[in-house]
Amino acid sequence: MNRREFAQWWAQAWSNRDVDAVVSRFADDVRFVSPRAAEVTGNPVVVGGEALRDYWQRAVGAVESIVFEVEQVLEDAGGKHIVIVYTSNIDGLRRRACEFMQFDDEEKITSAEAMHGCQLP
């Protein structure tokens, strides 16, 4: 799966609320940073696959609907670093967002950071 295909898969997995599928692509020792994590867990940094699963299950459990629409995928020449630019629609609140991801040689995400913009009309 190339990075553009991965981004589409990732967006669909989120739209399906399939936390287990999303977490399966992350390394056990992943480091994830997000302002939303701070809202849910009290800390913007989540370390480890199980902690990430717990955070996302709590976050998904608190909303009715999720739709992610990929707008653009940027990657470095080696394909180890990507940025997914997307529109996030959570319970009708639309925001532009992006996620930075770094992949290891086994295609697991070892670090990621989510950034969320202002509300869109």
C-alpha positions in Angstrom: 0.0 0.0 0.0 1.5 3.3 -1.0 1.2 6.4 1.3 -1.8 7.9 -0.6 -3.6 4.5 -0.3 -2.6 4.4 3.4 -4.1 7.8 4.0 -7.4 6.8 2.4 -7.5 3.6 4.4 -6.7 5.6 7.6 -9.5 8.1 6.9 -12.0 5.3 6.2 -10.9 3.4 9.4 -11.6 6.5 11.4 -14.9 7.1 9.7 -15.8 3.6 10.6 -14.8 4.3 14.2 -12.4 1.3 14.0 -9.9 2.2 16.7 -8.3 -1.3 16.6 -7.6 -1.1 12.9 -6.0 2.4 13.3 -3.9 1.3 16.3 -2.7 -1.8 14.5 -0.6 0.4 12.2 1.3 2.0 15.2 4.5 0.6 16.8 4.2 -0.6 20.4 6.4 2.2 21.6 4.8 5.0 19.5 4.8 8.6 20.7 1.7 10.5 19.7 1.1 14.3 20.4 -2.2 16.0 20.1 -4.1 18.9 21.7 -7.2 16.5 21.7 -5.2 14.1 23.8 -4.7 16.8 26.4 -8.5 17.3 26.5 -9.2 13.6 27.0 -6.3 12.4 29.1 -4.9 15.6 30.6 -1.6 15.2 28.7 -0.9 16.1 25.1 1.7 13.3 24.8 0.5 9.6 24.6 3.3 7.0 24.7 2.7 3.3 23.8 0.2 1.5 21.7 -2.0 0.4 24.6 -2.2 4.0 25.9 -3.0 5.2 22.4 -5.8 2.6 22.1 -7.2 3.7 25.5 -7.1 7.4 24.6 -8.8 6.9 21.2 -11.4 4.5 22.6 -12.3 7.1 25.1 -12.4 9.9 22.5 -14.5 7.9 20.0 -16.9 6.8 22.7 -17.6 10.5 23.5 -18.8 11.4 20.0 -21.7 10.3 17.7 -20.1 10.6 14.3 -16.7 10.9 12.6 -15.9 11.5 9.0 -12.4 12.2 7.8 -11.9 13.3 4.2 -8.3 13.3 2.9 -7.4 16.4 0.9 -3.6 16.0 0.4 -0.8 13.6 1.3 2.7 14.9 1.5 5.7 12.6 1.9 9.5 12.7 1.9 11.5 11.1 -0.9 12.0 7.9 1.1 8.3 7.7 2.2 9.3 7.4 5.9 7.6 10.7 6.8 4.2 11.8 5.7 1.6 14.5 6.4 -2.0 13.8 5.8 -4.1 17.0 5.3 -7.8 16.3 5.8 -11.1 17.7 6.8 -12.3 16.3 10.1 -16.1 16.3 10.7 -16.9 15.2 14.2 -20.5 15.5 15.3 -21.0 18.1 12.6 -18.1 20.3 13.6 -15.8 20.6 10.6 -12.1 21.5 11.0 -9.1 21.4 8.7 -6.5 19.2 10.3 -3.2 17.4 9.5 -1.3 14.5 11.0 2.5 14.1 10.7 3.6 10.4 10.8 6.9 8.7 10.8 7.2 5.1 9.7 9.9 2.5 10.6 11.3 -0.2 8.3 8.4 -2.5 9.2 5.8 0.1 8.1 4.7 0.8 11.7 4.2 4.4 12.8 6.7 5.3 15.4 5.8 8.9 16.0 2.9 11.1 15.1 1.5 14.5 15.8 -2.0 15.8 15.1 -2.8 19.5 14.5 -6.3 20.9 14.3 -7.3 24.2 12.7 -10.3 26.4 13.3 -13.9 25.5 12.6 -14.9 25.5 8.9 -18.3 26.7 7.6 
